[in-house]
Amino acid sequence: MSNRPIILGIVGDSAAGKTTLTRGIAQVLGPENVTIICTDDYHRYDRKQRAEIGLTALHPDCNYLDIMQQHLTLLRTGQAILKPIYNHDTGTFDPPEYIKPQKFVIVEGLLGYATRTIRDSYDVKVYLAPPESQRAQWKIKRDTMKRGYTEEQVIAELHKREPDSEEFIRPQRKSADVVVSFYPAKDEDSSKLNVRLVLRPTIPHPDFTNILNQGSDVLKPAIRLGLDRDMGKPVDVLEVDSHATSEQVQELEMILCSEMPHLRGFCTTQGNPEIGKLIGTTGEILQSYPLALTQLLVAYHMIKATEFY
């Protein structure tokens, strides 16, 4: 591979699960090989200024999209940047940070596909689209547990942001190669999530039809492939139920890697225990195999992209 890093975009609304997805992908690729950038750092105004002006962080006018675009162009050619830092705890800005890109760069945030030049900077584009009721629960939990807000304040903020979510965030879905939707399994607790993966033909996906046919019968009840339409266009849809087991996920992982020898270093004989981890409603660490498989698939695409450079 040349010195140019492979760049992944992960876009979604606030508390859609971007950081959780990013963390596992970095574990698969090796944290030492990954530079992670959050586009919140490109906010134009701090929290107090946004309240005074009446803009939400989701509005393009509230962000330095031109600087983000410039930085992505530099990173794509392997050059370092001096990145701003937005501190979510204080709502203000910390001193900027010198960032030199590693082999892989993950850019996660709200407006990562806001302009064509920004979109063209990525090798792989992912959009997170959980049901809005699920996202609201996650945001309430995160902002009350980690950011010092009351539940009433978070609910009021969700209502305030809704017009900008509708106008600026959700339309970015159409730019993604993979659309990821985690949703609660019926009649199960909210920590157990199914995943629906929309696979657009904008990048070459693994041949899951062949992979599932190779797999044992134990794969099929929990992991399914079908055809559908998304935003009016035909797509493949891979679904993984919450009751998928570690053995099922590892079997799928091994089939993927055995078919592509150059990926074997990314696979492990026992799977990576650090992927698929998330924090439960009471702060406990849970293991989600649908999440693990999603992280594996996105990491696969990043490694696959190195073949072209």
Secondary structure, DSSP 8 states (H G I E B T S, - for coil): --S--EEEEEE-STTSSHHHHHHHHHHHH-GGGEEEEEGGGGBSS-HHHHHHHT--TTSGGGB-HHHHHHHHHHHHTT--EEEEEEETTTTEEEEEEEE---SEEEEEESSTTSSHHHHTT-SEEEEE---HHHHHHHHHHHHHHTS---HHHHHHHHHHHHHHIIIIIGGGGGG-SEEEEEEE-TTS-TT-EEEEEEE-TTS----HHHHHHHS-GGGTTTEEEEEEEETTEEEEEEEE-TT--HHHHHHHHHHHHHH-GGGGGG--TT--TTTTEEE-TTS-EEE-HHHHHHHHHHHHHHHHHGGG-
